[in-house]
Amino acid sequence: MPPAAKPPAGLSGELPVLIAGPTASGKSALALELAARNGGIVINADALQVYADWRLLTARPSPAEEARAPHALYGHVPGDRAYSVGLWLRELAPLLEGDRQPIIVGGTGLYFSALTEGLAAIPPISRQVREAARARLAEAGAGALLAELDPATRARIDPCNPRRVQRAWEVLRETGRGLAAWQAETPPPLLPLSRAQPLLLEAGREWLNARIARRFEKMLESGLLEEARANRPGWSPQRPSAKAIGAAELMAFLDGRASLAETRAAVITATRQYAKRQRSWFRRRMSRWRPVAAG
């Protein structure tokens, strides 16, 4: 697909550029154009594009795109290894000090908020607590976990995001303190907004929905089913990379539990729902970012 947005006027070629936006809005194309123009480096800020096993499904830059400009923090983590925003910040820090202009791009709002607002020093979650959270979620649903959170955390968390609810429940169970209390002690950010050029791609629902559908067709044409077959051995929904939207649906197709038409419809619907959640998050949390029309 062609780039969805043109670089806005007035951008410095030195200060880091942050590009956020919903899936399929053209973020990567815009980042690549800026990096190629200014000799910058494209740095991933997407929690699933860090994994090695789903290049097509997570819409990671292609080898041809990576050849046009340096890229970092893409596909460097095995799919069975846990990865966190804290690890991402540690890997990002030296890239901010390099000679190339950082162009940080992605759709994971938590990564950007941790980068520009700071990240609370919450202790690691034990395996026992994580397994207890998964079991509770499977048994009673996210609403039950949400009801068990402390009032301060419950008031500020996104109740429509089961992963965030689960994370808050784990923190409370592990530490005895609510996530809101930990966040109140957040240290200074690695990159305040005042030292960056934050851009937020804004896309209309119908325009974005059409692009999501076209992108999935292009994924299929580019070998998505072959990528899924390569991931089938050892597949488990518990793998961190299994959270990639469409991964479970593709495995259902390979197992004969769904037709290709049913799989296509399910993946497109799930992606559209994810984009809706992203747009809602960005509206709440990124009012200080410079809006850029995606199309």
N, C-alpha and C positions, 0 to 999 in steps of 0.2 A: 504494500500500500504506500502511496506517496506521503511525504511529511504532512502532518495535520496542522502545524503551526509554523509561522515564520518567526525568526528571532526578533524580539522587540528592539526598538531603537534605544540607544543610550546605555547599553551594557558596557561595563569596563572589561578590558581584556586581562585584568589582574585579579580582582576579587573573585573568590569562589562563587560559582553559580549553583543554585539549588533548583531543581525542576521536579515538581510534584504534580500529580494528576491521576485521574482514574485510568484503569486498564484500557488499552487500545486507543488512547487519546493522542498518541504520537510523541510521547515523551522521549523515547530513545532516539527517534529520528532528529528531533530538535537538539538533543544533547550532542549527537554525533556531528551535526552541522556546526554547532558552536565550537566543538573541540577541534574539528578539522580546520576551521577558519582561524582560530587563535592559538593553535598548537597546544591545546589542552588535553586533559586525560578524563575519560568518562568513568565515573565511579558508581558502582551499583548501590542503590538504597532500596532494594526489594528483597524481602525476607526469603523468598523462594527461588529467586534467580541465583542465589549463592550456591545452590546444589548442582552437582555435576550430571545427574541422571535425567534431567528433563529440560533440554535446551529448547525444543520446539514448543512444548506445552506451556512453559513459563514465558515464552516469547523473549528469550535471551537474544542478544545481538548475534547475528550470523557470523561465521568466520570471515566472510567478505567485509562485513561492517567493522569487525574488530581489526581488520587490516588497514582501515582508513585512518584510525586514530588509536592511541593506547587505551586499553580498557582494564579495569581493576575490580576485584571482588566479585567476579562472575564465575560461576561453575567451579569453584575451588574447594567445595566442601562435599565429602561423600554423602550420599543420600541417607545413610543410616546413622549419621552423626548429628547430635543436637547442636544447634547454633543459636546464639542469642544476640540481642541488641548490644549487650555489653561487649561481646567478642567483636561485633561489627565496629563499634567505636574504637576499640584498641587497634584493629587492623586499619581503620581509616586515618587515625591520628598522624602517622608518618607521611601519608599521601598528601596531607594538607600542607606539609612543609617542603614539598618537592619543588622542582623548577617549573613544572607545568601547571597551568590554571586548572583547578579541580572543577569538574562539571558533575555534580552529584545528582543522580536521577533515579526515581523510583516511585512506587505507589504505596509503600509501607509508611503510613503516617507516624507510627511509633518511632521509627528510625529517625525521622526528621525532628520530631519533638525532643527526643533524647539528645540529638546533636545540637539543637539550637536553644534548648531550655535546660538541659542537664539531665542526668540519670541518677536516680536514687541508688545508694549502695546497699541493695537488698541482698542478704546472704543467699547462697545457692539453695535450690529446693531439692530435698532428698528424694531418692527413688520411691521410697515408701509413700511419701505424701503425694507425689505425682501420680502414682498408681491408685491411691485412694481417691484422688480428684477425678481420674478417668472413670473409675467404677461408680462414683457418686453421680457423675454427669450422665453416664449410660443408664443408670437406674432411675434417676429422678429428673434429669434435665437441667438446663442452665438456670431455670427459674428458681429451683430449690437451692442451688449454690448461691445465687444472687440474694435470696432471702436470709442466708446465713452470714452475709458480710456485715461488717460494722457500718453504722449509718453514714459516716463521712465518706467511706469508700463507695457505698451503694449510691450515694447522691451524685458522684462524679463519673462513675464508670458507664460505658456504653452497654446497656442491657441487651442489645441486639447482637452483640459479638460474644459468642460462647467462649472463644479462646481467651478474651480479656477477662471474662467472668471467672473462668477456671483459674487463670493466673492470679487474680486477686484472692480467690479462695485458698489457693496453695500458699500464698504469702501469709495470710492470716493463720492458717493451720501450722505452718512451719515456724513462724517467728512469734506468734501471739500478738502481733501488732498489725493493724490494718494497712493496706497499701497506701491510703491517703496520708497516714502518719509518716511512713517512710518517704513519701514524695515531698512532704513538707521540709525534709532535711536534705533536699537535693543540692549537690555541689554546683559550682558554676559550670556553664555549658562549654563544650569544646569549641563551638563556633557560634557565637551569638548572631542573631539576625542582622545586627548593626554592622557586622563585618562580612556580610555575604549579600548576594543578589538573589533573593528568593522569587521564583516564578511559579505560579499555580495555573496549570492548564484547566480551562473551564469548557465543558462540552455539554451540549443539549442532549437530552435523553434519547430522542429518536435518532439523531445523528450518530451518537455513540453506539446505540444498539445495532444499527446497520453495520458499523465498522467491526463490532465484536463478531457478528455472524460472518462477515467476509474474511476476517482474520482466521477464524476457525477453519473455513474452507481452504484457505491457503496453507494452514498447518497440515491438513490432510494431504493436500497435493505435494507438500514438501517431505512427507514421510512420517507423519505422526504415528500411524499404526505400527510402523516398523520400530519407532522409538518405544512405543508401549510394549511391544513383544520383547525388546531387549531388556526391559525392566521387569518382565513377568517373573523370571526366576528369583526366588527369594522375596517376592513382593509381600508386604505386610502393611495394613492400614496404620500401623503404629510407627512406621518409618517417618522421620521428620519431613522428608521430601514428599511423602504421600499426601500432604496437605495441599499440594498443587491442585488448583481447580481443574477438574476433569480427570484426574488420575484414577480415582475409584471407578468412575463411569467407563473409562477405557478398559480397565481390568474386567468389569462386568461384561463388556462386549467380547473380549478375548475368551472369557469363560463360557460364552454362549448364553448369557443371561439377559442380553439385550441386543436388539438389532442395531445396525449402524445408524439408521434413521433415529431410533430412540436415543442412542448415545449422542448423536449430534444435537438433538433438541435439548437433552439434559445438560450437556456441557455449556451450550449457549445460554440457557436459562440461568444456570449457576453463575456464569461469568457476568451476566447482566445484573444479577442480584448483588454480586460482589462490588461491581462498579457503583451501584446505588449506595451501598454502605460507605464506600470510599468518598463519594461526593458529600454525603452527610457529614462525615468526619472532617473533611477539609473545610466545609462551611463553618463548622463549630470552632476549629482550632487554628485556621490559617487566614484569619481576617487581615493580618498585616502583610501577607504575601501579595506580590504584584500579579493581578490577573492577566492571563493571556488567552485569547480566544483560540480554542483548539481547531475549529473549523467553521 
